[in-house]
Amino acid sequence: MIEKNQEIALELFENTLDSNDSICLRSDCLRAAYSLPTMILNISSYSKNGIKNQKNIDRFIEIVFDQPRLNPKILAEMSPWLPKRKDYHEKIRRQLAETRDLRLLEPLANFGDVKDLTLLRTLDQRLVALSKYWHGNRNEIDSKLGLLKDPVVYL
């Protein structure tokens, strides 16, 4: 049903945003749990031949950011798809400053702005944030911290 009708998928997604339901996928050696909204997004964003439909993903992301309060769990699961839009970045920053919810670090890290670390007060929070930012932004962080004089190849 979700694959055939995009409007039904969007409606289901919006209605399940704050639900705690999840779907567990298991094999002999792996187990993965996805929230229901993320599973709806995954199903509807890929066509039958496996090509990602960016327009569909953007519509789902707009629904998430139209909510008065962002859902940190859903944002963390959707972080690979988040576009680097300034308004999205600011909304995540604002909610992190208000709530100090560390689950917002992963989506915030996608924007690659090291200044976001100043939102966190404790050393523990900053270390967690640095570990999330480190991947993909390693050279920028090293240079901001004064660790790099010359480019270094990490092994």
Sine and cosine of phi, psi and omega as CSV:
sin_phi,cos_phi,sin_psi,cos_psi,sin_omega,cos_omega
0.00,0.00,-0.68,0.73,-0.01,-1.00
-0.91,0.41,-0.64,0.77,-0.01,-1.00
-0.92,0.39,-0.53,0.85,-0.11,-0.99
-1.00,0.07,-0.52,0.86,-0.09,-1.00
-0.78,-0.62,0.95,-0.31,-0.05,-1.00
-0.91,0.41,-0.58,0.81,-0.02,-1.00
-0.91,0.40,-0.63,0.78,0.06,-1.00
-0.91,0.41,-0.65,0.76,0.03,-1.00
-0.88,0.48,-0.70,0.72,0.01,-1.00
-0.90,0.43,-0.65,0.76,0.01,-1.00
-0.91,0.41,-0.71,0.71,0.05,-1.00
-0.88,0.48,-0.67,0.74,0.01,-1.00
-0.86,0.52,-0.76,0.65,-0.03,-1.00
-0.90,0.44,-0.63,0.78,-0.02,-1.00
-0.96,0.29,-0.36,0.93,-0.03,-1.00
-0.96,-0.27,0.13,0.99,-0.06,-1.00
-0.83,0.56,-0.64,0.77,-0.05,-1.00
-0.99,-0.17,0.21,0.98,0.01,-1.00
-0.98,0.18,0.40,-0.91,0.04,-1.00
-0.99,-0.15,0.13,0.99,-0.02,-1.00
-0.95,0.32,0.59,-0.81,0.06,-1.00
-0.59,-0.80,0.31,-0.95,0.01,-1.00
-0.91,-0.42,0.79,-0.61,0.01,-1.00
-0.98,-0.22,0.77,-0.64,0.08,-1.00
-0.94,-0.35,0.75,-0.66,-0.07,-1.00
-0.73,-0.69,0.52,-0.85,0.20,-0.98
-0.72,-0.69,-0.18,-0.98,-0.01,-1.00
-0.89,0.46,-0.55,0.83,-0.10,-1.00
-0.85,-0.52,-0.15,0.99,-0.05,-1.00
-0.81,-0.59,0.49,-0.87,0.10,-0.99
-0.62,-0.79,0.75,-0.66,0.04,-1.00
-0.69,-0.72,0.68,-0.73,0.04,-1.00
-0.89,-0.46,0.74,-0.67,0.03,-1.00
-0.84,-0.55,0.65,-0.76,0.09,-1.00
-0.92,0.39,0.41,-0.91,-0.04,-1.00
-0.86,0.52,-0.71,0.71,0.04,-1.00
-0.88,0.48,-0.63,0.78,0.01,-1.00
-0.92,0.39,-0.60,0.80,0.04,-1.00
-0.91,0.42,-0.65,0.76,0.05,-1.00
-0.88,0.47,-0.69,0.73,0.04,-1.00
-0.87,0.49,-0.73,0.69,-0.01,-1.00
-0.87,0.50,-0.70,0.71,-0.03,-1.00
-0.91,0.41,-0.70,0.72,-0.12,-0.99
-1.00,0.09,-0.25,0.97,-0.06,-1.00
-1.00,0.01,-0.14,0.99,0.02,-1.00
-0.92,-0.40,0.72,-0.70,0.04,-1.00
-0.98,0.18,0.05,-1.00,-0.04,-1.00
-0.88,0.48,-0.49,0.87,0.00,-1.00
-1.00,-0.06,0.21,0.98,0.14,-0.99
1.00,0.06,0.16,0.99,-0.01,-1.00
-1.00,0.01,0.73,-0.68,-0.01,-1.00
-0.95,0.30,0.71,-0.70,0.02,-1.00
-0.98,-0.22,0.98,-0.19,-0.10,-0.99
-0.90,0.44,-0.55,0.84,0.02,-1.00
-0.88,0.47,-0.67,0.74,0.03,-1.00
-0.90,0.43,-0.69,0.72,0.00,-1.00
-0.88,0.48,-0.68,0.73,0.01,-1.00
-0.88,0.48,-0.61,0.80,0.02,-1.00
-0.91,0.42,-0.65,0.76,0.03,-1.00
-0.91,0.40,-0.67,0.74,-0.01,-1.00
-0.90,0.43,-0.62,0.79,0.06,-1.00
-0.87,0.50,-0.64,0.77,0.03,-1.00
-0.87,0.49,-0.69,0.73,0.00,-1.00
-0.88,0.47,-0.70,0.72,-0.06,-1.00
-0.99,0.16,-0.19,0.98,0.09,-1.00
-0.99,0.16,-0.20,0.98,0.01,-1.00
-0.95,0.31,0.54,-0.84,0.02,-1.00
-0.89,0.46,-0.61,0.79,0.06,-1.00
-0.85,-0.53,0.74,-0.67,0.02,-1.00
-0.96,0.30,0.58,-0.82,0.05,-1.00
-1.00,-0.05,0.96,-0.28,-0.08,-1.00
-0.86,0.51,-0.60,0.80,-0.02,-1.00
-0.91,0.41,-0.72,0.69,0.00,-1.00
-0.91,0.42,-0.67,0.74,0.01,-1.00
-0.88,0.48,-0.65,0.76,0.01,-1.00
-0.89,0.45,-0.64,0.77,0.01,-1.00
-0.95,0.32,-0.50,0.87,-0.04,-1.00
-1.00,-0.04,-0.04,1.00,-0.12,-0.99
-0.81,0.58,-0.54,0.84,0.04,-1.00
-0.90,0.44,-0.38,0.93,-0.05,-1.00
-0.99,-0.13,-0.12,0.99,-0.09,-1.00
-0.91,0.43,0.79,-0.61,0.10,-1.00
-0.97,0.25,0.44,-0.90,-0.03,-1.00
-1.00,0.05,0.94,0.33,0.03,-1.00
-0.99,-0.16,0.67,-0.75,-0.06,-1.00
-0.87,0.49,-0.65,0.76,-0.02,-1.00
-0.91,0.41,-0.59,0.81,0.06,-1.00
-0.92,0.38,-0.69,0.73,0.02,-1.00
-0.85,0.52,-0.73,0.69,-0.03,-1.00
-0.91,0.42,-0.63,0.78,-0.01,-1.00
-0.92,0.40,-0.65,0.76,0.04,-1.00
-0.92,0.40,-0.70,0.72,0.03,-1.00
-0.85,0.53,-0.73,0.69,-0.03,-1.00
-0.87,0.48,-0.70,0.71,-0.01,-1.00
-0.93,0.36,-0.59,0.80,0.06,-1.00
-0.90,0.44,-0.65,0.76,0.02,-1.00
-0.90,0.44,-0.59,0.81,-0.01,-1.00
-0.97,0.23,-0.71,0.70,-0.17,-0.98
-0.98,-0.18,-0.38,0.93,-0.09,-1.00
0.85,0.53,0.49,0.87,0.00,-1.00
-0.98,0.20,0.93,-0.38,-0.09,-1.00
-0.93,0.38,-0.25,0.97,0.06,-1.00
-0.92,0.38,-0.29,0.96,0.02,-1.00
-0.98,0.17,-0.15,0.99,-0.03,-1.00
-0.91,0.41,-0.63,0.77,-0.03,-1.00
-0.90,0.44,-0.76,0.65,0.06,-1.00
-0.91,0.42,-0.56,0.83,0.01,-1.00
-0.92,0.38,-0.55,0.84,0.00,-1.00
-0.90,0.43,-0.42,0.91,0.03,-1.00
-0.88,0.48,-0.43,0.90,-0.03,-1.00
-0.99,0.14,-0.26,0.97,0.14,-0.99
0.92,0.39,0.45,0.89,0.00,-1.00
-0.98,-0.18,0.95,-0.32,-0.06,-1.00
-0.90,0.43,-0.42,0.91,0.01,-1.00
-0.88,0.47,-0.32,0.95,0.03,-1.00
-0.89,0.45,-0.38,0.93,0.00,-1.00
-0.90,0.44,-0.39,0.92,0.00,-1.00
-0.94,0.35,-0.23,0.97,0.05,-1.00
-0.95,0.32,-0.32,0.95,-0.08,-1.00
-0.99,-0.13,0.70,-0.72,-0.12,-0.99
-1.00,-0.02,-0.64,0.77,-0.12,-0.99
-1.00,-0.07,0.39,-0.92,0.03,-1.00
-0.89,0.46,-0.64,0.77,0.02,-1.00
-0.86,0.51,-0.70,0.71,0.01,-1.00
-0.89,0.45,-0.64,0.76,-0.01,-1.00
-0.93,0.37,-0.59,0.81,0.03,-1.00
-0.92,0.40,-0.66,0.76,0.06,-1.00
-0.88,0.47,-0.70,0.72,0.00,-1.00
-0.90,0.44,-0.68,0.74,0.02,-1.00
-0.87,0.49,-0.64,0.77,0.00,-1.00
-0.91,0.42,-0.56,0.83,0.03,-1.00
-0.96,0.26,-0.63,0.78,-0.01,-1.00
-0.95,0.30,-0.50,0.86,-0.14,-0.99
-0.80,0.60,-0.69,0.72,-0.02,-1.00
-0.93,0.37,0.89,-0.47,0.06,-1.00
1.00,-0.06,-0.37,0.93,-0.02,-1.00
-0.83,-0.56,0.39,0.92,-0.17,-0.99
-0.84,0.54,-0.77,0.64,-0.05,-1.00
-0.91,0.41,-0.62,0.78,0.02,-1.00
-0.90,0.44,-0.69,0.72,0.00,-1.00
-0.91,0.42,-0.71,0.71,0.01,-1.00
-0.85,0.53,-0.68,0.73,-0.03,-1.00
-0.93,0.36,-0.60,0.80,0.03,-1.00
-0.92,0.40,-0.57,0.82,0.00,-1.00
-1.00,0.09,-0.04,1.00,0.00,-1.00
0.98,0.20,0.34,0.94,-0.03,-1.00
-1.00,0.05,-0.33,0.94,-0.07,-1.00
-0.93,-0.36,0.81,-0.58,0.18,-0.98
-0.98,-0.22,-0.66,0.75,0.05,-1.00
-0.82,-0.57,0.45,-0.89,0.06,-1.00
-0.85,0.53,0.66,-0.75,-0.02,-1.00
-0.85,-0.53,0.63,-0.78,0.09,-1.00
-1.00,-0.05,0.83,-0.55,0.01,-1.00
-1.00,-0.02,0.70,-0.71,0.02,-1.00
-0.98,-0.21,0.00,0.00,0.00,0.00
